[in-house]
């Protein structure tokens, strides 16, 4: 169970770090009037984060199914 929590923490930390990096790029892009090109990158980030979160939810569901016997 501790290993599982460590995995969730590492994904959460990765998301926070990635979000911070893209936020900094966003503000840099605004300063350079490169907003339009940045939107594509931002959308890719959103897709990646949603995919990671979806994978985590599926893993949790599988774990609870195994524990609950469903």
N, CA, C and O atoms as a Tripos MOL2 file, in Angstrom:
@<TRIPOS>MOLECULE
protein
  280   279    70     0     0
PROTEIN
NO_CHARGES

@<TRIPOS>ATOM
      1 N           0.8240   -1.1970    0.0000 N.3       1 UNK1
      2 CA          0.0000    0.0000    0.0000 C.3       1 UNK1
      3 C           0.8680    1.2610    0.0000 C.2       1 UNK1
      4 O           0.5580    2.2440   -0.6730 O.2       1 UNK1
      5 N           1.9620    1.2130    0.7700 N.am      2 UNK2
      6 CA          2.8620    2.3700    0.8050 C.3       2 UNK2
      7 C           3.4640    2.6260   -0.5720 C.2       2 UNK2
      8 O           3.6510    3.7760   -0.9690 O.2       2 UNK2
      9 N           3.7690    1.5480   -1.3010 N.am      3 UNK3
     10 CA          4.3000    1.7040   -2.6570 C.3       3 UNK3
     11 C           3.2730    2.3820   -3.5520 C.2       3 UNK3
     12 O           3.6260    3.2110   -4.3910 O.2       3 UNK3
     13 N           2.0160    2.0330   -3.3780 N.am      4 UNK4
     14 CA          0.9390    2.6160   -4.1840 C.3       4 UNK4
     15 C           0.8300    4.1070   -3.8980 C.2       4 UNK4
     16 O           0.6920    4.9150   -4.8170 O.2       4 UNK4
     17 N           0.8910    4.4670   -2.6150 N.am      5 UNK5
     18 CA          0.8270    5.8900   -2.2550 C.3       5 UNK5
     19 C           2.0060    6.6430   -2.8490 C.2       5 UNK5
     20 O           1.8560    7.7700   -3.3200 O.2       5 UNK5
     21 N           3.1690    6.0250   -2.8280 N.am      6 UNK6
     22 CA          4.3500    6.6610   -3.4120 C.3       6 UNK6
     23 C           4.1390    6.8910   -4.9030 C.2       6 UNK6
     24 O           4.5500    7.9210   -5.4370 O.2       6 UNK6
     25 N           3.5040    5.9390   -5.5760 N.am      7 UNK7
     26 CA          3.2210    6.0960   -6.9990 C.3       7 UNK7
     27 C           2.2520    7.2300   -7.2680 C.2       7 UNK7
     28 O           2.4310    7.9970   -8.2130 O.2       7 UNK7
     29 N           1.2240    7.3340   -6.4350 N.am      8 UNK8
     30 CA          0.2500    8.4240   -6.5800 C.3       8 UNK8
     31 C           0.9280    9.7530   -6.3100 C.2       8 UNK8
     32 O           0.7000   10.7330   -7.0180 O.2       8 UNK8
     33 N           1.7730    9.7790   -5.2670 N.am      9 UNK9
     34 CA          2.4970   11.0100   -4.9540 C.3       9 UNK9
     35 C           3.4000   11.4030   -6.1080 C.2       9 UNK9
     36 O           3.4800   12.5820   -6.4530 O.2       9 UNK9
     37 N           4.0780   10.4460   -6.7050 N.am     10 UNK10
     38 CA          4.9890   10.7810   -7.7940 C.3      10 UNK10
     39 C           4.2230   11.3230   -9.0010 C.2      10 UNK10
     40 O           4.6990   12.2440   -9.6650 O.2      10 UNK10
     41 N           3.0600   10.7740   -9.2940 N.am     11 UNK11
     42 CA          2.2340   11.2900  -10.3900 C.3      11 UNK11
     43 C           1.7480   12.6910  -10.0460 C.2      11 UNK11
     44 O           1.7730   13.5860  -10.8900 O.2      11 UNK11
     45 N           1.3090   12.8810   -8.8110 N.am     12 UNK12
     46 CA          0.8410   14.2000   -8.3730 C.3      12 UNK12
     47 C           1.9700   15.2160   -8.4590 C.2      12 UNK12
     48 O           1.7690   16.3270   -8.9500 O.2      12 UNK12
     49 N           3.1480   14.8480   -7.9880 N.am     13 UNK13
     50 CA          4.2990   15.7480   -8.0650 C.3      13 UNK13
     51 C           4.6480   16.0600   -9.5130 C.2      13 UNK13
     52 O           4.9760   17.2000   -9.8420 O.2      13 UNK13
     53 N           4.5760   15.0450  -10.3880 N.am     14 UNK14
     54 CA          4.8710   15.2530  -11.8030 C.3      14 UNK14
     55 C           3.8760   16.2380  -12.4110 C.2      14 UNK14
     56 O           4.2610   17.1330  -13.1640 O.2      14 UNK14
     57 N           2.5950   16.0680  -12.0790 N.am     15 UNK15
     58 CA          1.5640   16.9630  -12.6110 C.3      15 UNK15
     59 C           1.8150   18.3880  -12.1380 C.2      15 UNK15
     60 O           1.7500   19.3250  -12.9340 O.2      15 UNK15
     61 N           2.1020   18.5610  -10.8470 N.am     16 UNK16
     62 CA          2.3660   19.9040  -10.3120 C.3      16 UNK16
     63 C           3.5700   20.5400  -10.9920 C.2      16 UNK16
     64 O           3.5320   21.7140  -11.3610 O.2      16 UNK16
     65 N           4.6440   19.7620  -11.1580 N.am     17 UNK17
     66 CA          5.8530   20.2770  -11.7910 C.3      17 UNK17
     67 C           5.5760   20.6590  -13.2410 C.2      17 UNK17
     68 O           5.9730   21.7340  -13.6910 O.2      17 UNK17
     69 N           4.8950   19.7790  -13.9700 N.am     18 UNK18
     70 CA          4.5750   20.0440  -15.3690 C.3      18 UNK18
     71 C           3.6650   21.2600  -15.4910 C.2      18 UNK18
     72 O           3.8590   22.1020  -16.3670 O.2      18 UNK18
     73 N           2.6770   21.3470  -14.6140 N.am     19 UNK19
     74 CA          1.7570   22.4900  -14.6180 C.3      19 UNK19
     75 C           2.5290   23.7850  -14.3930 C.2      19 UNK19
     76 O           2.2730   24.7830  -15.0680 O.2      19 UNK19
     77 N           3.4630   23.7780  -13.4590 N.am     20 UNK20
     78 CA          4.2700   24.9630  -13.1740 C.3      20 UNK20
     79 C           5.0890   25.3680  -14.4000 C.2      20 UNK20
     80 O           5.1420   26.5440  -14.7590 O.2      20 UNK20
     81 N           5.7200   24.3910  -15.0330 N.am     21 UNK21
     82 CA          6.5380   24.6790  -16.2120 C.3      21 UNK21
     83 C           5.6900   25.3060  -17.3140 C.2      21 UNK21
     84 O           6.0850   26.3110  -17.9060 O.2      21 UNK21
     85 N           4.5350   24.7240  -17.5910 N.am     22 UNK22
     86 CA          3.6860   25.2550  -18.6560 C.3      22 UNK22
     87 C           3.0920   26.6090  -18.2850 C.2      22 UNK22
     88 O           2.8650   27.4470  -19.1580 O.2      22 UNK22
     89 N           2.8380   26.8280  -16.9990 N.am     23 UNK23
     90 CA          2.3440   28.1380  -16.5700 C.3      23 UNK23
     91 C           3.4040   29.2030  -16.8310 C.2      23 UNK23
     92 O           3.0910   30.2890  -17.3190 O.2      23 UNK23
     93 N           4.6500   28.8920  -16.5090 N.am     24 UNK24
     94 CA          5.7360   29.8380  -16.7670 C.3      24 UNK24
     95 C           5.8770   30.0900  -18.2660 C.2      24 UNK24
     96 O           6.0900   31.2270  -18.6870 O.2      24 UNK24
     97 N           5.7610   29.0400  -19.0690 N.am     25 UNK25
     98 CA          5.8310   29.2070  -20.5250 C.3      25 UNK25
     99 C           4.6680   30.0530  -21.0340 C.2      25 UNK25
    100 O           4.8260   30.8480  -21.9600 O.2      25 UNK25
    101 N           3.5030   29.8750  -20.4220 N.am     26 UNK26
    102 CA          2.3210   30.6420  -20.8040 C.3      26 UNK26
    103 C           2.5760   32.1350  -20.6200 C.2      26 UNK26
    104 O           2.3260   32.9300  -21.5260 O.2      26 UNK26
    105 N           3.0740   32.5110  -19.4390 N.am     27 UNK27
    106 CA          3.3200   33.9270  -19.1810 C.3      27 UNK27
    107 C           4.4350   34.4740  -20.0610 C.2      27 UNK27
    108 O           4.3800   35.6280  -20.4870 O.2      27 UNK27
    109 N           5.4390   33.6610  -20.3350 N.am     28 UNK28
    110 CA          6.5040   34.0920  -21.2420 C.3      28 UNK28
    111 C           5.9470   34.2930  -22.6500 C.2      28 UNK28
    112 O           6.3270   35.2360  -23.3430 O.2      28 UNK28
    113 N           5.0510   33.4070  -23.0680 N.am     29 UNK29
    114 CA          4.4540   33.5120  -24.4050 C.3      29 UNK29
    115 C           3.5970   34.7630  -24.5240 C.2      29 UNK29
    116 O           3.6030   35.4280  -25.5600 O.2      29 UNK29
    117 N           2.8610   35.0830  -23.4690 N.am     30 UNK30
    118 CA          2.0300   36.2920  -23.4990 C.3      30 UNK30
    119 C           2.9110   37.5250  -23.6690 C.2      30 UNK30
    120 O           2.5880   38.4320  -24.4360 O.2      30 UNK30
    121 N           4.0180   37.5450  -22.9520 N.am     31 UNK31
    122 CA          4.9250   38.6870  -23.0590 C.3      31 UNK31
    123 C           5.4740   38.8240  -24.4770 C.2      31 UNK31
    124 O           5.7540   39.9320  -24.9340 O.2      31 UNK31
    125 N           5.6270   37.7090  -25.1630 N.am     32 UNK32
    126 CA          6.1870   37.7240  -26.5120 C.3      32 UNK32
    127 C           5.1050   37.6910  -27.5910 C.2      32 UNK32
    128 O           5.4160   37.5630  -28.7750 O.2      32 UNK32
    129 N           3.8550   37.8050  -27.1970 N.am     33 UNK33
    130 CA          2.7290   37.7380  -28.1370 C.3      33 UNK33
    131 C           2.7330   36.4400  -28.9430 C.2      33 UNK33
    132 O           2.3940   36.4350  -30.1260 O.2      33 UNK33
    133 N           3.1100   35.3650  -28.3060 N.am     34 UNK34
    134 CA          3.1170   34.0610  -28.9630 C.3      34 UNK34
    135 C           1.9900   33.1930  -28.4230 C.2      34 UNK34
    136 O           2.1060   31.9680  -28.3910 O.2      34 UNK34
    137 N           0.9220   33.8120  -28.0080 N.am     35 UNK35
    138 CA         -0.1610   33.0910  -27.3450 C.3      35 UNK35
    139 C          -0.7550   31.9970  -28.2250 C.2      35 UNK35
    140 O          -1.0190   30.8950  -27.7430 O.2      35 UNK35
    141 N          -0.9650   32.2800  -29.4910 N.am     36 UNK36
    142 CA         -1.6290   31.3270  -30.3790 C.3      36 UNK36
    143 C          -0.8330   30.0280  -30.4910 C.2      36 UNK36
    144 O          -1.4190   28.9470  -30.4340 O.2      36 UNK36
    145 N           0.4690   30.1110  -30.6470 N.am     37 UNK37
    146 CA          1.2720   28.8920  -30.7570 C.3      37 UNK37
    147 C           1.3180   28.1450  -29.4300 C.2      37 UNK37
    148 O           1.4810   26.9250  -29.4040 O.2      37 UNK37
    149 N           1.1740   28.8720  -28.3400 N.am     38 UNK38
    150 CA          1.2240   28.2360  -27.0310 C.3      38 UNK38
    151 C          -0.0410   27.4430  -26.7360 C.2      38 UNK38
    152 O           0.0080   26.4540  -26.0040 O.2      38 UNK38
    153 N          -1.1700   27.8600  -27.2920 N.am     39 UNK39
    154 CA         -2.4400   27.1850  -27.0250 C.3      39 UNK39
    155 C          -2.3560   25.7030  -27.3900 C.2      39 UNK39
    156 O          -2.8730   24.8600  -26.6560 O.2      39 UNK39
    157 N          -1.7180   25.3760  -28.5020 N.am     40 UNK40
    158 CA         -1.5650   23.9750  -28.9000 C.3      40 UNK40
    159 C          -0.7950   23.1800  -27.8620 C.2      40 UNK40
    160 O          -1.1680   22.0530  -27.5360 O.2      40 UNK40
    161 N           0.2680   23.7570  -27.3460 N.am     41 UNK41
    162 CA          1.0600   23.0960  -26.3070 C.3      41 UNK41
    163 C           0.2260   22.9110  -25.0490 C.2      41 UNK41
    164 O           0.2730   21.8550  -24.4170 O.2      41 UNK41
    165 N          -0.5330   23.9280  -24.6870 N.am     42 UNK42
    166 CA         -1.3800   23.8650  -23.4910 C.3      42 UNK42
    167 C          -2.4250   22.7530  -23.6250 C.2      42 UNK42
    168 O          -2.6950   22.0310  -22.6650 O.2      42 UNK42
    169 N          -3.0010   22.6210  -24.7990 N.am     43 UNK43
    170 CA         -3.9930   21.5740  -25.0230 C.3      43 UNK43
    171 C          -3.3550   20.1930  -24.8950 C.2      43 UNK43
    172 O          -3.9740   19.2680  -24.3710 O.2      43 UNK43
    173 N          -2.1280   20.0540  -25.3700 N.am     44 UNK44
    174 CA         -1.4210   18.7800  -25.2220 C.3      44 UNK44
    175 C          -1.1940   18.4670  -23.7470 C.2      44 UNK44
    176 O          -1.3500   17.3210  -23.3260 O.2      44 UNK44
    177 N          -0.8290   19.4700  -22.9650 N.am     45 UNK45
    178 CA         -0.6320   19.2770  -21.5300 C.3      45 UNK45
    179 C          -1.9210   18.8100  -20.8780 C.2      45 UNK45
    180 O          -1.9090   17.8840  -20.0660 O.2      45 UNK45
    181 N          -3.0250   19.4400  -21.2250 N.am     46 UNK46
    182 CA         -4.3150   19.0610  -20.6570 C.3      46 UNK46
    183 C          -4.6320   17.5990  -20.9780 C.2      46 UNK46
    184 O          -5.0990   16.8590  -20.1120 O.2      46 UNK46
    185 N          -4.3800   17.1870  -22.2120 N.am     47 UNK47
    186 CA         -4.6260   15.8020  -22.6160 C.3      47 UNK47
    187 C          -3.7630   14.8360  -21.8080 C.2      47 UNK47
    188 O          -4.2460   13.7990  -21.3540 O.2      47 UNK47
    189 N          -2.4990   15.1730  -21.6290 N.am     48 UNK48
    190 CA         -1.5850   14.3130  -20.8640 C.3      48 UNK48
    191 C          -2.0370   14.1980  -19.4180 C.2      48 UNK48
    192 O          -2.0700   13.0980  -18.8660 O.2      48 UNK48
    193 N          -2.3860   15.3170  -18.7990 N.am     49 UNK49
    194 CA         -2.8120   15.2990  -17.3950 C.3      49 UNK49
    195 C          -4.0850   14.4830  -17.2390 C.2      49 UNK49
    196 O          -4.1860   13.6650  -16.3240 O.2      49 UNK49
    197 N          -5.0540   14.6920  -18.1170 N.am     50 UNK50
    198 CA         -6.3010   13.9370  -18.0230 C.3      50 UNK50
    199 C          -6.0510   12.4480  -18.2190 C.2      50 UNK50
    200 O          -6.6850   11.6170  -17.5690 O.2      50 UNK50
    201 N          -5.1330   12.1110  -19.1090 N.am     51 UNK51
    202 CA         -4.7910   10.7090  -19.3280 C.3      51 UNK51
    203 C          -4.1680   10.1010  -18.0750 C.2      51 UNK51
    204 O          -4.5230    8.9900  -17.6830 O.2      51 UNK51
    205 N          -3.2430   10.8210  -17.4470 N.am     52 UNK52
    206 CA         -2.5910   10.3300  -16.2250 C.3      52 UNK52
    207 C          -3.6140   10.1550  -15.1130 C.2      52 UNK52
    208 O          -3.6050    9.1480  -14.4050 O.2      52 UNK52
    209 N          -4.4980   11.1420  -14.9600 N.am     53 UNK53
    210 CA         -5.5190   11.0490  -13.9160 C.3      53 UNK53
    211 C          -6.4570    9.8830  -14.1800 C.2      53 UNK53
    212 O          -6.8570    9.1810  -13.2520 O.2      53 UNK53
    213 N          -6.8080    9.6760  -15.4380 N.am     54 UNK54
    214 CA         -7.6810    8.5710  -15.8040 C.3      54 UNK54
    215 C          -7.0200    7.2390  -15.4760 C.2      54 UNK54
    216 O          -7.6730    6.3290  -14.9650 O.2      54 UNK54
    217 N          -5.7290    7.1190  -15.7670 N.am     55 UNK55
    218 CA         -4.9960    5.8930  -15.4560 C.3      55 UNK55
    219 C          -4.9920    5.6430  -13.9520 C.2      55 UNK55
    220 O          -5.1570    4.5060  -13.5110 O.2      55 UNK55
    221 N          -4.8050    6.6990  -13.1640 N.am     56 UNK56
    222 CA         -4.7950    6.5580  -11.7060 C.3      56 UNK56
    223 C          -6.1620    6.1050  -11.2050 C.2      56 UNK56
    224 O          -6.2470    5.2470  -10.3270 O.2      56 UNK56
    225 N          -7.2310    6.6760  -11.7580 N.am     57 UNK57
    226 CA         -8.5780    6.2920  -11.3380 C.3      57 UNK57
    227 C          -8.8500    4.8290  -11.6810 C.2      57 UNK57
    228 O          -9.4410    4.1020  -10.8820 O.2      57 UNK57
    229 N          -8.4190    4.3960  -12.8700 N.am     58 UNK58
    230 CA         -8.6140    3.0010  -13.2700 C.3      58 UNK58
    231 C          -7.8520    2.0690  -12.3340 C.2      58 UNK58
    232 O          -8.3590    1.0140  -11.9530 O.2      58 UNK58
    233 N          -6.6390    2.4590  -11.9650 N.am     59 UNK59
    234 CA         -5.8360    1.6340  -11.0570 C.3      59 UNK59
    235 C          -6.5020    1.5310   -9.6960 C.2      59 UNK59
    236 O          -6.5380    0.4550   -9.0990 O.2      59 UNK59
    237 N          -7.0320    2.6510   -9.2010 N.am     60 UNK60
    238 CA         -7.7200    2.6440   -7.9060 C.3      60 UNK60
    239 C          -8.9500    1.7490   -7.9720 C.2      60 UNK60
    240 O          -9.2200    0.9870   -7.0430 O.2      60 UNK60
    241 N          -9.6920    1.8410   -9.0660 N.am     61 UNK61
    242 CA        -10.8990    1.0340   -9.2200 C.3      61 UNK61
    243 C         -10.5460   -0.4490   -9.2200 C.2      61 UNK61
    244 O         -11.2180   -1.2530   -8.5740 O.2      61 UNK61
    245 N          -9.4920   -0.8060   -9.9430 N.am     62 UNK62
    246 CA         -9.0630   -2.2090   -9.9790 C.3      62 UNK62
    247 C          -8.6590   -2.6900   -8.5960 C.2      62 UNK62
    248 O          -8.9860   -3.8090   -8.2010 O.2      62 UNK62
    249 N          -7.9370   -1.8330   -7.8530 N.am     63 UNK63
    250 CA         -7.4850   -2.2200   -6.5230 C.3      63 UNK63
    251 C          -8.6820   -2.4470   -5.6010 C.2      63 UNK63
    252 O          -8.7270   -3.4360   -4.8700 O.2      63 UNK63
    253 N          -9.6520   -1.5310   -5.6370 N.am     64 UNK64
    254 CA        -10.8340   -1.6760   -4.7870 C.3      64 UNK64
    255 C         -11.6630   -2.8870   -5.2060 C.2      64 UNK64
    256 O         -12.2670   -3.5500   -4.3630 O.2      64 UNK64
    257 N         -11.6920   -3.1740   -6.5020 N.am     65 UNK65
    258 CA        -12.4180   -4.3510   -6.9750 C.3      65 UNK65
    259 C         -11.7770   -5.6220   -6.4420 C.2      65 UNK65
    260 O         -12.4740   -6.5560   -6.0440 O.2      65 UNK65
    261 N         -10.4550   -5.6580   -6.4330 N.am     66 UNK66
    262 CA         -9.7520   -6.8310   -5.9050 C.3      66 UNK66
    263 C          -9.9770   -6.9790   -4.4050 C.2      66 UNK66
    264 O         -10.1880   -8.0850   -3.9080 O.2      66 UNK66
    265 N          -9.9310   -5.8640   -3.6910 N.am     67 UNK67
    266 CA        -10.1260   -5.8980   -2.2370 C.3      67 UNK67
    267 C         -11.5590   -6.2760   -1.9030 C.2      67 UNK67
    268 O         -11.8030   -7.0850   -1.0080 O.2      67 UNK67
    269 N         -12.5100   -5.6860   -2.6270 N.am     68 UNK68
    270 CA        -13.9250   -5.9190   -2.3520 C.3      68 UNK68
    271 C         -14.4470   -7.2300   -2.9030 C.2      68 UNK68
    272 O         -15.5430   -7.6580   -2.5410 O.2      68 UNK68
    273 N         -13.6960   -7.8670   -3.7580 N.am     69 UNK69
    274 CA        -14.1080   -9.1450   -4.3300 C.3      69 UNK69
    275 C         -15.1030   -9.0140   -5.4670 C.2      69 UNK69
    276 O         -15.7740   -9.9870   -5.8110 O.2      69 UNK69
    277 N         -15.2110   -7.8270   -6.0600 N.am     70 UNK70
    278 CA        -16.1390   -7.6190   -7.1850 C.3      70 UNK70
    279 C         -15.4950   -7.9770   -8.4850 C.2      70 UNK70
    280 O         -16.1250   -7.8650   -9.5370 O.2      70 UNK70
@<TRIPOS>BOND
     1     1     2 1
     2     2     3 1
     3     3     4 2
     4     3     5 am
     5     5     6 1
     6     6     7 1
     7     7     8 2
     8     7     9 am
     9     9    10 1
    10    10    11 1
    11    11    12 2
    12    11    13 am
    13    13    14 1
    14    14    15 1
    15    15    16 2
    16    15    17 am
    17    17    18 1
    18    18    19 1
    19    19    20 2
    20    19    21 am
    21    21    22 1
    22    22    23 1
    23    23    24 2
    24    23    25 am
    25    25    26 1
    26    26    27 1
    27    27    28 2
    28    27    29 am
    29    29    30 1
    30    30    31 1
    31    31    32 2
    32    31    33 am
    33    33    34 1
    34    34    35 1
    35    35    36 2
    36    35    37 am
    37    37    38 1
    38    38    39 1
    39    39    40 2
    40    39    41 am
    41    41    42 1
    42    42    43 1
    43    43    44 2
    44    43    45 am
    45    45    46 1
    46    46    47 1
    47    47    48 2
    48    47    49 am
    49    49    50 1
    50    50    51 1
    51    51    52 2
    52    51    53 am
    53    53    54 1
    54    54    55 1
    55    55    56 2
    56    55    57 am
    57    57    58 1
    58    58    59 1
    59    59    60 2
    60    59    61 am
    61    61    62 1
    62    62    63 1
    63    63    64 2
    64    63    65 am
    65    65    66 1
    66    66    67 1
    67    67    68 2
    68    67    69 am
    69    69    70 1
    70    70    71 1
    71    71    72 2
    72    71    73 am
    73    73    74 1
    74    74    75 1
    75    75    76 2
    76    75    77 am
    77    77    78 1
    78    78    79 1
    79    79    80 2
    80    79    81 am
    81    81    82 1
    82    82    83 1
    83    83    84 2
    84    83    85 am
    85    85    86 1
    86    86    87 1
    87    87    88 2
    88    87    89 am
    89    89    90 1
    90    90    91 1
    91    91    92 2
    92    91    93 am
    93    93    94 1
    94    94    95 1
    95    95    96 2
    96    95    97 am
    97    97    98 1
    98    98    99 1
    99    99   100 2
   100    99   101 am
   101   101   102 1
   102   102   103 1
   103   103   104 2
   104   103   105 am
   105   105   106 1
   106   106   107 1
   107   107   108 2
   108   107   109 am
   109   109   110 1
   110   110   111 1
   111   111   112 2
   112   111   113 am
   113   113   114 1
   114   114   115 1
   115   115   116 2
   116   115   117 am
   117   117   118 1
   118   118   119 1
   119   119   120 2
   120   119   121 am
   121   121   122 1
   122   122   123 1
   123   123   124 2
   124   123   125 am
   125   125   126 1
   126   126   127 1
   127   127   128 2
   128   127   129 am
   129   129   130 1
   130   130   131 1
   131   131   132 2
   132   131   133 am
   133   133   134 1
   134   134   135 1
   135   135   136 2
   136   135   137 am
   137   137   138 1
   138   138   139 1
   139   139   140 2
   140   139   141 am
   141   141   142 1
   142   142   143 1
   143   143   144 2
   144   143   145 am
   145   145   146 1
   146   146   147 1
   147   147   148 2
   148   147   149 am
   149   149   150 1
   150   150   151 1
   151   151   152 2
   152   151   153 am
   153   153   154 1
   154   154   155 1
   155   155   156 2
   156   155   157 am
   157   157   158 1
   158   158   159 1
   159   159   160 2
   160   159   161 am
   161   161   162 1
   162   162   163 1
   163   163   164 2
   164   163   165 am
   165   165   166 1
   166   166   167 1
   167   167   168 2
   168   167   169 am
   169   169   170 1
   170   170   171 1
   171   171   172 2
   172   171   173 am
   173   173   174 1
   174   174   175 1
   175   175   176 2
   176   175   177 am
   177   177   178 1
   178   178   179 1
   179   179   180 2
   180   179   181 am
   181   181   182 1
   182   182   183 1
   183   183   184 2
   184   183   185 am
   185   185   186 1
   186   186   187 1
   187   187   188 2
   188   187   189 am
   189   189   190 1
   190   190   191 1
   191   191   192 2
   192   191   193 am
   193   193   194 1
   194   194   195 1
   195   195   196 2
   196   195   197 am
   197   197   198 1
   198   198   199 1
   199   199   200 2
   200   199   201 am
   201   201   202 1
   202   202   203 1
   203   203   204 2
   204   203   205 am
   205   205   206 1
   206   206   207 1
   207   207   208 2
   208   207   209 am
   209   209   210 1
   210   210   211 1
   211   211   212 2
   212   211   213 am
   213   213   214 1
   214   214   215 1
   215   215   216 2
   216   215   217 am
   217   217   218 1
   218   218   219 1
   219   219   220 2
   220   219   221 am
   221   221   222 1
   222   222   223 1
   223   223   224 2
   224   223   225 am
   225   225   226 1
   226   226   227 1
   227   227   228 2
   228   227   229 am
   229   229   230 1
   230   230   231 1
   231   231   232 2
   232   231   233 am
   233   233   234 1
   234   234   235 1
   235   235   236 2
   236   235   237 am
   237   237   238 1
   238   238   239 1
   239   239   240 2
   240   239   241 am
   241   241   242 1
   242   242   243 1
   243   243   244 2
   244   243   245 am
   245   245   246 1
   246   246   247 1
   247   247   248 2
   248   247   249 am
   249   249   250 1
   250   250   251 1
   251   251   252 2
   252   251   253 am
   253   253   254 1
   254   254   255 1
   255   255   256 2
   256   255   257 am
   257   257   258 1
   258   258   259 1
   259   259   260 2
   260   259   261 am
   261   261   262 1
   262   262   263 1
   263   263   264 2
   264   263   265 am
   265   265   266 1
   266   266   267 1
   267   267   268 2
   268   267   269 am
   269   269   270 1
   270   270   271 1
   271   271   272 2
   272   271   273 am
   273   273   274 1
   274   274   275 1
   275   275   276 2
   276   275   277 am
   277   277   278 1
   278   278   279 1
   279   279   280 2
@<TRIPOS>SUBSTRUCTURE
     1 UNK1         2 RESIDUE 1 A UNK
     2 UNK2         6 RESIDUE 1 A UNK
     3 UNK3        10 RESIDUE 1 A UNK
     4 UNK4        14 RESIDUE 1 A UNK
     5 UNK5        18 RESIDUE 1 A UNK
     6 UNK6        22 RESIDUE 1 A UNK
     7 UNK7        26 RESIDUE 1 A UNK
     8 UNK8        30 RESIDUE 1 A UNK
     9 UNK9        34 RESIDUE 1 A UNK
    10 UNK10       38 RESIDUE 1 A UNK
    11 UNK11       42 RESIDUE 1 A UNK
    12 UNK12       46 RESIDUE 1 A UNK
    13 UNK13       50 RESIDUE 1 A UNK
    14 UNK14       54 RESIDUE 1 A UNK
    15 UNK15       58 RESIDUE 1 A UNK
    16 UNK16       62 RESIDUE 1 A UNK
    17 UNK17       66 RESIDUE 1 A UNK
    18 UNK18       70 RESIDUE 1 A UNK
    19 UNK19       74 RESIDUE 1 A UNK
    20 UNK20       78 RESIDUE 1 A UNK
    21 UNK21       82 RESIDUE 1 A UNK
    22 UNK22       86 RESIDUE 1 A UNK
    23 UNK23       90 RESIDUE 1 A UNK
    24 UNK24       94 RESIDUE 1 A UNK
    25 UNK25       98 RESIDUE 1 A UNK
    26 UNK26      102 RESIDUE 1 A UNK
    27 UNK27      106 RESIDUE 1 A UNK
    28 UNK28      110 RESIDUE 1 A UNK
    29 UNK29      114 RESIDUE 1 A UNK
    30 UNK30      118 RESIDUE 1 A UNK
    31 UNK31      122 RESIDUE 1 A UNK
    32 UNK32      126 RESIDUE 1 A UNK
    33 UNK33      130 RESIDUE 1 A UNK
    34 UNK34      134 RESIDUE 1 A UNK
    35 UNK35      138 RESIDUE 1 A UNK
    36 UNK36      142 RESIDUE 1 A UNK
    37 UNK37      146 RESIDUE 1 A UNK
    38 UNK38      150 RESIDUE 1 A UNK
    39 UNK39      154 RESIDUE 1 A UNK
    40 UNK40      158 RESIDUE 1 A UNK
    41 UNK41      162 RESIDUE 1 A UNK
    42 UNK42      166 RESIDUE 1 A UNK
    43 UNK43      170 RESIDUE 1 A UNK
    44 UNK44      174 RESIDUE 1 A UNK
    45 UNK45      178 RESIDUE 1 A UNK
    46 UNK46      182 RESIDUE 1 A UNK
    47 UNK47      186 RESIDUE 1 A UNK
    48 UNK48      190 RESIDUE 1 A UNK
    49 UNK49      194 RESIDUE 1 A UNK
    50 UNK50      198 RESIDUE 1 A UNK
    51 UNK51      202 RESIDUE 1 A UNK
    52 UNK52      206 RESIDUE 1 A UNK
    53 UNK53      210 RESIDUE 1 A UNK
    54 UNK54      214 RESIDUE 1 A UNK
    55 UNK55      218 RESIDUE 1 A UNK
    56 UNK56      222 RESIDUE 1 A UNK
    57 UNK57      226 RESIDUE 1 A UNK
    58 UNK58      230 RESIDUE 1 A UNK
    59 UNK59      234 RESIDUE 1 A UNK
    60 UNK60      238 RESIDUE 1 A UNK
    61 UNK61      242 RESIDUE 1 A UNK
    62 UNK62      246 RESIDUE 1 A UNK
    63 UNK63      250 RESIDUE 1 A UNK
    64 UNK64      254 RESIDUE 1 A UNK
    65 UNK65      258 RESIDUE 1 A UNK
    66 UNK66      262 RESIDUE 1 A UNK
    67 UNK67      266 RESIDUE 1 A UNK
    68 UNK68      270 RESIDUE 1 A UNK
    69 UNK69      274 RESIDUE 1 A UNK
    70 UNK70      278 RESIDUE 1 A UNK
